[in-house]
């Protein structure tokens, strides 16, 4: 098994040079043209969170991660990732950064189709199927776009998720109907 450093905050920087600069230029050009609607929404949210609310942020590969004080997990809007600040498990933070970065690359490929192919199904899976996932022990990555985000996040960061990354699903708890009995 490969050693995984969960304290690694971001992907290793590529060597500087013309080709690295060219790749970055093309990446941002495509994100801000083909993925304009997603990145515009993310950019506005980023400015509100960092400039008005004063939330902490960091670079992560080509993206920016904003740490927000919410109870949820992560949200990717193109180049901008929003995720829970100070999660109790370091592995959750580590795995979520990689996962959400995978969504950044999905936006690069899909552009405006990202809303239909990834964002809406992901939102529904995250918010409407919590009880189903818990009751049937289904990992969050069982949905096609979430498994794809895991795979691409690992590919484009060159960082491996920990073996418990399938625990990216909601924390273990009883489904609502059982909890009310």
Secondary structure, DSSP 8 states (H G I E B T S, - for coil): -----TT--S------SHHHHHHHHHHHHHHHHTTHHHHHHHHHHHHIIIIIS---EEEETTEEEEEE--SS-EEEETTEEEEESS-S-HHHHHHHHHHHHHHHHHHHHHGGGHIIIIIHHHHHHHHHSHHHHHHTT--GGGSHHHHHHHHHHHHHHT----GGGGGGS--S---HHHHT-
